[in-house]
Amino acid sequence: MFAAILLSISVVALSQFALYYWRAVLAAAAGRAVSEGVLAAARVDNRLVTGEDFETFATLHDLTPTLDPRGGGLGFVKTYYSIVNKLATMASDRLPGLASWCDQERAVCARYAAVQIDVRLAMNFEMAAEYRSC
């Protein structure tokens, strides 16, 4: 019985650590600069990226080709965004602090998607230049 309790606590602690680590990686990637071209393509000129822009960036990300076979999508970020979005909808009037946190998290997801588009485009341009030089 003690072993089962210890295993349960260990699994929960490991899951919590994995979630916090993933969130830190997401925030670090979202903190990178986004090119003006990506912001112009999403029509986010002259303003900050907000959580409302995530759908636009996700669509642009799906339309951006990738030449890297390891290049993945936004899978877990989309899931995280939808969970946070539903949480924001439920807490919008009753819990303003939670709603504010949800807005910040949705903005982080949108910036992450914008950065991933920028990375894909840069990698595509780099590979195209490499092919032309051969």
C-alpha positions in Angstrom: 0.0 0.0 0.0 2.8 2.4 0.9 4.5 1.6 -2.4 1.4 2.5 -4.4 1.0 5.9 -2.5 4.7 6.6 -3.1 4.4 5.8 -6.8 1.3 8.0 -7.1 3.0 11.0 -5.5 6.1 10.4 -7.7 4.0 10.3 -10.9 2.1 13.5 -9.9 5.3 15.3 -9.0 7.0 14.2 -12.3 3.9 15.3 -14.3 3.9 18.7 -12.6 7.6 19.1 -13.3 7.1 18.2 -17.0 4.3 20.7 -17.3 6.3 23.5 -15.7 9.3 22.7 -17.8 7.1 22.7 -21.0 5.6 26.0 -20.0 9.0 27.6 -19.4 10.2 26.4 -22.9 7.0 27.9 -24.4 7.5 31.2 -22.7 11.2 31.4 -23.6 10.4 30.7 -27.3 7.5 33.2 -27.2 9.9 35.9 -25.9 11.9 35.9 -29.2 11.5 38.7 -31.7 9.0 38.3 -34.5 9.8 39.7 -38.0 7.7 42.5 -39.4 6.8 40.3 -42.3 5.0 37.8 -40.1 3.2 40.5 -38.2 2.1 42.1 -41.5 0.9 38.8 -42.9 -1.3 38.4 -39.8 -2.3 42.1 -39.9 -0.9 42.8 -36.4 0.9 46.0 -37.5 1.6 48.6 -34.9 0.1 46.8 -31.9 1.0 44.0 -29.5 0.2 40.4 -30.2 -2.8 39.3 -28.1 -4.5 36.0 -27.5 -7.1 36.9 -30.1 -4.4 36.6 -32.8 -3.7 32.9 -32.1 -6.2 31.5 -34.6 -4.7 33.8 -37.4 -1.1 32.7 -36.5 -2.2 29.0 -36.3 -3.7 29.2 -39.8 -0.6 30.9 -41.1 1.5 28.3 -39.5 -0.5 25.5 -41.2 0.0 27.3 -44.6 3.7 27.8 -44.1 5.6 24.9 -45.8 8.4 23.2 -43.9 11.4 21.6 -45.6 12.5 20.1 -42.4 11.1 16.6 -41.9 11.4 17.0 -38.1 9.3 20.3 -38.3 6.3 19.7 -36.2 3.1 21.6 -35.8 1.5 23.5 -32.9 -0.2 20.4 -31.5 0.1 20.7 -27.7 0.1 24.5 -27.9 -3.3 24.4 -29.7 -4.6 22.1 -27.0 -3.2 24.4 -24.2 -4.7 27.4 -25.9 -8.1 25.8 -26.1 -8.1 24.8 -22.5 -7.0 28.3 -21.4 -9.6 29.8 -23.7 -12.4 27.7 -22.1 -11.1 28.6 -18.7 -11.2 32.3 -19.6 -14.7 32.0 -20.8 -15.9 30.4 -17.6 -14.0 32.9 -15.3 -14.5 36.1 -17.3 -17.1 37.7 -15.0 -16.6 35.9 -11.7 -12.8 35.7 -11.4 -11.1 38.7 -13.0 -7.6 37.7 -11.8 -7.9 34.3 -13.5 -9.3 35.9 -16.6 -6.3 38.2 -16.7 -3.9 35.3 -16.3 -5.8 33.5 -19.2 -5.3 36.5 -21.4 -1.6 36.5 -20.7 -1.3 32.8 -21.5 -3.3 33.2 -24.7 -1.0 36.0 -25.8 2.1 33.7 -25.0 0.5 31.0 -27.2 0.0 33.5 -30.0 3.5 34.9 -29.8 4.8 31.3 -29.8 2.9 30.5 -33.0 4.3 33.7 -34.6 7.9 32.8 -33.6 7.4 29.3 -35.1 6.2 30.8 -38.4 9.3 33.1 -38.4 11.6 30.1 -37.7 10.0 28.1 -40.5 10.4 30.9 -43.0 14.0 31.6 -42.0 14.8 27.9 -42.4 13.1 27.7 -45.8 15.0 30.8 -47.0 18.2 29.3 -45.7 17.6 26.0 -47.4 16.6 27.6 -50.7 19.8 29.7 -50.7 21.8 26.6 -50.0 20.2 24.8 -52.9 20.8 27.7 -55.2 24.5 27.8 -54.3 25.0 24.1 -55.2 
